[in-house]
Amino acid sequence: MSLRERQEALVRALVADGPVPDGFDPDEVAAAGAVCRHKRDAHAAHAEAPRRTGWLPRRG
């Protein structure tokens, strides 16, 4: 298995509840995956928040 394939497998385990690759502690991967998903969801929610479309008026 190439490095790219191993990295893809680890990312799937972290963010998509994929199987944990050989050589990794399933509990550690689950904990790290929960953090990754929380951060992803928090950033996604922030990106959907309305943004200001104009500049604030200048003062005096």
C-alpha positions as CSV (number, residue, x, y, z in Angstrom):
1,M,0.0,0.0,0.0
2,S,1.4,3.4,-1.0
3,L,1.8,6.3,1.3
4,R,-1.1,8.1,-0.4
5,E,-3.4,5.1,0.1
6,R,-2.4,4.8,3.8
7,Q,-3.1,8.6,4.3
8,E,-6.5,8.3,2.5
9,A,-7.4,5.3,4.7
10,L,-6.5,7.3,7.9
11,V,-8.5,10.4,6.7
12,R,-11.5,8.1,6.0
13,A,-11.2,6.7,9.5
14,L,-10.9,10.1,11.1
15,V,-13.7,12.0,9.3
16,A,-15.9,9.4,7.6
17,D,-16.1,6.7,10.2
18,G,-14.1,4.4,8.0
19,P,-12.2,1.3,9.2
20,V,-9.1,2.0,11.3
21,P,-6.0,1.2,9.4
22,D,-3.6,-1.4,10.7
23,G,-1.0,0.0,13.1
24,F,-3.3,2.6,14.7
25,D,-5.0,2.5,18.0
26,P,-8.8,2.4,17.4
27,D,-9.5,4.4,20.5
28,E,-7.0,7.1,19.6
29,V,-8.3,7.3,16.1
30,A,-11.9,7.6,17.4
31,A,-10.9,10.4,19.8
32,A,-9.0,12.3,17.1
33,G,-11.8,11.8,14.6
34,A,-14.4,13.3,17.0
35,V,-12.2,16.4,17.3
36,C,-11.8,16.6,13.5
37,R,-15.5,16.3,12.9
38,H,-16.3,18.9,15.6
39,K,-13.9,21.3,14.1
40,R,-15.2,20.7,10.6
41,D,-18.8,21.2,11.7
42,A,-17.9,24.3,13.6
43,H,-16.2,25.8,10.6
44,A,-19.1,24.8,8.3
45,A,-21.6,26.5,10.6
46,H,-19.5,29.6,10.7
47,A,-19.2,29.8,7.0
48,E,-23.0,29.7,6.7
49,A,-23.4,32.7,8.9
50,P,-24.6,35.9,7.2
51,R,-21.7,38.2,6.2
52,R,-21.7,42.0,6.0
53,T,-21.9,43.1,2.4
54,G,-20.8,46.7,2.8
55,W,-18.3,48.8,4.6
56,L,-19.2,50.6,7.8
57,P,-19.7,54.4,7.3
58,R,-16.7,56.5,8.2
59,R,-16.9,58.7,11.2
60,G,-16.2,62.4,11.1
